[in-house]
Amino acid sequence: MPVSQNSQDISLEKLSDYFEKGQLYYRILDFQRSLETLTLVANGSRNSSHWEIYFESLTIIIRIFIEQARWDEVQAIFSYLKTLSQEKNLSLPARLQYVLGICQFYRSN
């Protein structure tokens, strides 16, 4: 299944498979492929309200953005997550909060 497929048509099983691929790309430092794959996963999981995989995908995406010093993208995600968590009454996972905290620390130094 190509990465460019419409993320609304992807099952949870396929999202999980793509997540594992994106995570592998991240571990071997292929950030471009990881971002492409995890963005697909994040969009698909958000559209289908699979919040656990959505937050896990964003955690890795944010870590890549931190590595690349893409602070504006991190800030945009952070702002969106605050709004989303309030609208949907979701609590952010501890790992995601930790990564966002690290980002704030690095950005302030």
KERODO-507461 format. One record per residue: x, y, z of N, C-alpha, C in turn; residue in three letters. Coordinates in Angstrom, 1 decimal. Example, Ala and Ser with C-alpha at 12.3 -4.5 7.8 and 13.67 -1.06 7.14 Angstrom:
2
REC_nc1_nc2_nc3_cac1_cac2_cac3_cc1_cc2_cc3_residuo
REC_13.2_-5.7_7.8_12.3_-4.5_7.8_13.2_-3.3_7.8_ALA
REC_12.8_-2.2_7.1_13.7_-1.1_7.1_12.9_0.0_7.9_SER
This chain:
109
REC_nc1_nc2_nc3_cac1_cac2_cac3_cc1_cc2_cc3_residuo
REC_0.9_-1.2_0.0_0.0_0.0_0.0_0.9_1.2_0.0_MET
REC_0.7_2.1_-1.0_1.6_3.3_-1.0_1.3_4.3_0.1_PRO
REC_2.4_5.0_0.5_2.3_5.9_1.6_1.3_7.1_1.3_VAL
REC_1.2_7.4_0.0_0.4_8.5_-0.4_-1.1_8.2_-0.3_SER
REC_-1.5_7.0_0.0_-3.0_6.6_0.0_-3.7_7.5_1.0_GLN
REC_-5.0_7.8_0.7_-5.8_8.6_1.6_-5.8_8.0_3.0_ASN
REC_-5.4_8.8_4.0_-5.3_8.3_5.3_-6.7_7.9_5.9_SER
REC_-7.8_8.3_5.4_-9.1_8.0_6.0_-9.5_6.6_5.7_GLN
REC_-8.8_5.9_4.7_-9.2_4.6_4.2_-8.4_3.5_4.9_ASP
REC_-7.5_3.8_5.8_-6.6_2.9_6.4_-7.2_2.3_7.7_ILE
REC_-7.1_1.0_7.8_-7.6_0.3_9.0_-6.6_0.5_10.1_SER
REC_-7.1_0.2_11.3_-6.2_0.2_12.5_-5.0_-0.7_12.4_LEU
REC_-5.3_-1.9_11.8_-4.2_-2.8_11.6_-3.1_-2.2_10.6_GLU
REC_-3.5_-1.6_9.6_-2.6_-1.0_8.6_-1.9_0.2_9.3_LYS
REC_-2.6_1.0_10.1_-2.0_2.1_10.8_-0.9_1.6_11.7_LEU
REC_-1.2_0.5_12.4_-0.2_-0.1_13.3_1.0_-0.5_12.5_SER
REC_0.8_-1.1_11.3_1.9_-1.6_10.5_2.8_-0.4_10.0_ASP
REC_2.1_0.7_9.6_2.8_1.9_9.2_3.5_2.5_10.3_TYR
REC_2.9_2.5_11.5_3.6_3.1_12.7_4.9_2.4_12.9_PHE
REC_4.9_1.0_12.9_6.1_0.3_13.1_7.1_0.6_12.0_GLU
REC_6.7_0.8_10.8_7.7_1.2_9.7_8.2_2.6_10.0_LYS
REC_7.4_3.5_10.4_7.8_4.9_10.7_8.8_4.9_11.9_GLY
REC_8.5_4.1_12.9_9.4_3.9_14.0_10.7_3.4_13.6_GLN
REC_10.7_2.4_12.7_12.0_1.8_12.2_12.8_2.8_11.5_LEU
REC_12.1_3.6_10.6_12.8_4.6_9.8_13.5_5.6_10.8_TYR
REC_12.7_6.0_11.8_13.3_6.9_12.8_14.5_6.3_13.5_TYR
REC_14.5_5.0_13.9_15.6_4.4_14.5_16.9_4.3_13.6_ARG
REC_16.7_4.2_12.3_17.8_4.2_11.4_18.2_5.5_10.9_ILE
REC_17.5_6.6_11.5_17.8_8.0_11.2_17.4_8.4_9.8_LEU
REC_16.4_7.7_9.2_15.8_8.1_7.9_14.6_9.0_8.2_ASP
REC_14.9_10.2_8.6_13.9_11.1_9.1_12.8_11.4_8.1_PHE
REC_13.3_11.6_6.8_12.3_11.9_5.7_11.2_10.8_5.6_GLN
REC_11.7_9.6_5.5_10.7_8.5_5.3_9.8_8.3_6.6_ARG
REC_10.5_8.5_7.7_9.8_8.4_9.0_8.7_9.5_9.1_SER
REC_9.0_10.7_8.7_8.0_11.8_8.7_6.9_11.5_7.8_LEU
REC_7.2_11.0_6.6_6.1_10.7_5.6_5.2_9.7_6.1_GLU
REC_5.8_8.6_6.7_5.0_7.5_7.2_4.2_7.8_8.4_THR
REC_4.8_8.5_9.4_4.2_8.8_10.6_3.1_9.9_10.4_LEU
REC_3.3_10.8_9.5_2.3_11.8_9.2_1.0_11.1_8.6_THR
REC_1.2_10.1_7.8_0.1_9.3_7.3_-0.6_8.7_8.5_LEU
REC_0.1_8.1_9.4_-0.4_7.4_10.5_-1.2_8.4_11.4_VAL
REC_-0.5_9.5_11.7_-1.2_10.5_12.6_-2.5_11.0_12.0_ALA
REC_-2.5_11.3_10.7_-3.7_11.8_10.1_-4.8_10.7_10.1_ASN
REC_-4.4_9.5_9.7_-5.4_8.4_9.7_-6.0_8.1_11.1_GLY
REC_-5.1_8.1_12.1_-5.5_7.7_13.4_-6.3_8.9_14.1_SER
REC_-6.0_10.1_13.7_-6.8_11.2_14.2_-8.2_11.2_13.6_ARG
REC_-8.2_10.9_12.3_-9.5_10.9_11.6_-10.4_9.8_12.1_ASN
REC_-9.8_8.7_12.6_-10.6_7.6_13.1_-10.6_7.5_14.6_SER
REC_-10.1_8.5_15.3_-10.1_8.6_16.8_-9.4_7.5_17.4_SER
REC_-8.3_7.0_16.8_-7.4_6.1_17.5_-6.3_6.9_18.2_HIS
REC_-6.7_7.4_19.4_-5.8_8.4_20.0_-4.5_7.8_20.5_TRP
REC_-4.4_6.6_20.9_-3.1_6.1_21.4_-2.1_6.1_20.3_GLU
REC_-2.4_5.6_19.1_-1.4_5.5_18.0_-1.2_6.9_17.5_ILE
REC_-2.2_7.8_17.5_-2.0_9.2_17.1_-1.0_9.9_18.0_TYR
REC_-1.1_9.8_19.3_-0.2_10.4_20.2_1.2_9.8_20.1_PHE
REC_1.3_8.5_19.9_2.6_7.8_19.7_3.3_8.3_18.4_GLU
REC_2.5_8.5_17.4_3.1_9.0_16.1_3.6_10.4_16.3_SER
REC_2.8_11.3_17.0_3.2_12.6_17.2_4.4_12.7_18.1_LEU
REC_4.6_11.8_19.0_5.8_11.8_19.9_7.0_11.7_19.0_THR
REC_7.0_10.8_18.1_8.2_10.6_17.2_8.4_11.8_16.2_ILE
REC_7.3_12.2_15.7_7.3_13.4_14.8_8.0_14.6_15.5_ILE
REC_7.5_14.8_16.7_8.1_15.9_17.5_9.6_15.7_17.8_ILE
REC_10.0_14.5_18.1_11.4_14.2_18.3_12.2_14.5_17.1_ARG
REC_11.7_14.2_15.9_12.4_14.5_14.7_12.5_16.0_14.5_ILE
REC_11.4_16.7_14.7_11.4_18.2_14.6_12.4_18.8_15.6_PHE
REC_12.5_18.2_16.8_13.5_18.7_17.7_14.9_18.5_17.2_ILE
REC_15.2_17.3_16.7_16.5_17.0_16.1_16.9_18.0_15.0_GLU
REC_15.9_18.4_14.2_16.1_19.3_13.1_15.9_20.8_13.5_GLN
REC_15.7_21.0_14.8_15.5_22.4_15.3_14.3_23.1_14.6_ALA
REC_13.3_22.4_14.3_12.1_23.0_13.7_11.1_23.3_14.7_ARG
REC_11.4_24.4_15.5_10.7_24.8_16.6_9.3_25.3_16.3_TRP
REC_9.1_25.9_15.2_7.8_26.4_14.8_6.8_25.3_14.6_ASP
REC_7.3_24.2_14.0_6.4_23.0_13.8_6.0_22.4_15.1_GLU
REC_7.0_22.3_16.0_6.7_21.8_17.3_5.7_22.6_18.1_VAL
REC_5.9_23.9_18.0_5.0_24.9_18.7_3.6_24.7_18.1_GLN
REC_3.5_24.6_16.8_2.2_24.4_16.1_1.5_23.1_16.6_ALA
REC_2.2_22.0_16.7_1.7_20.8_17.2_1.2_20.9_18.6_ILE
REC_2.1_21.6_19.4_1.8_21.8_20.9_0.5_22.6_21.0_PHE
REC_0.3_23.6_20.2_-0.9_24.5_20.3_-2.1_23.7_19.9_SER
REC_-2.0_22.9_18.8_-3.1_22.1_18.3_-3.5_21.0_19.4_TYR
REC_-2.5_20.4_20.0_-2.7_19.4_21.0_-3.5_20.0_22.2_LEU
REC_-3.1_21.2_22.6_-3.9_21.8_23.7_-5.3_22.0_23.4_LYS
REC_-5.6_22.5_22.2_-6.9_22.7_21.7_-7.7_21.4_21.6_THR
REC_-7.0_20.4_21.0_-7.6_19.1_20.8_-8.0_18.4_22.2_LEU
REC_-7.1_18.5_23.1_-7.3_17.8_24.4_-8.5_18.5_25.1_SER
REC_-8.6_19.8_24.9_-9.8_20.5_25.6_-11.1_20.1_24.9_GLN
REC_-11.0_20.1_23.5_-12.3_19.9_22.8_-12.8_18.4_23.0_GLU
REC_-11.8_17.5_23.0_-12.2_16.1_23.0_-12.1_15.5_24.5_LYS
REC_-11.7_16.3_25.4_-11.5_15.9_26.8_-10.5_14.7_26.9_ASN
REC_-9.4_14.9_26.2_-8.3_13.9_26.2_-7.2_14.3_27.1_LEU
REC_-6.5_13.4_27.7_-5.3_13.7_28.5_-4.1_13.2_27.6_SER
REC_-3.1_14.0_27.5_-1.9_13.7_26.8_-1.1_12.6_27.5_LEU
REC_-0.6_11.6_26.8_0.2_10.6_27.5_1.5_11.2_28.1_PRO
REC_2.0_10.6_29.1_3.2_11.0_29.8_4.4_11.2_28.9_ALA
REC_4.6_10.2_28.0_5.7_10.3_27.1_5.7_11.5_26.2_ARG
REC_4.5_11.8_25.7_4.3_13.0_24.9_4.5_14.3_25.7_LEU
REC_4.0_14.3_26.9_4.3_15.5_27.7_5.8_15.6_28.0_GLN
REC_6.5_14.5_28.2_7.9_14.5_28.5_8.7_15.1_27.3_TYR
REC_8.3_14.6_26.1_9.0_15.1_24.9_8.7_16.6_24.7_VAL
REC_7.5_17.0_24.9_7.2_18.5_24.8_8.0_19.3_25.8_LEU
REC_8.1_18.7_27.0_8.9_19.4_28.1_10.4_19.5_27.7_GLY
REC_10.9_18.5_27.2_12.3_18.5_26.7_12.5_19.6_25.6_ILE
REC_11.5_19.6_24.7_11.6_20.6_23.7_11.6_22.0_24.2_CYS
REC_10.8_22.3_25.2_10.7_23.6_25.8_12.1_23.9_26.5_GLN
REC_12.7_22.9_27.1_14.0_23.1_27.8_15.1_23.5_26.7_PHE
REC_15.1_22.7_25.7_16.2_23.0_24.6_15.9_24.3_23.9_TYR
REC_14.7_24.6_23.7_14.4_25.8_23.0_14.8_27.1_23.9_ARG
REC_14.6_26.9_25.2_14.9_28.1_26.0_16.4_28.2_26.3_SER
REC_17.2_27.2_26.0_18.7_27.3_26.1_19.4_27.7_24.9_ASN
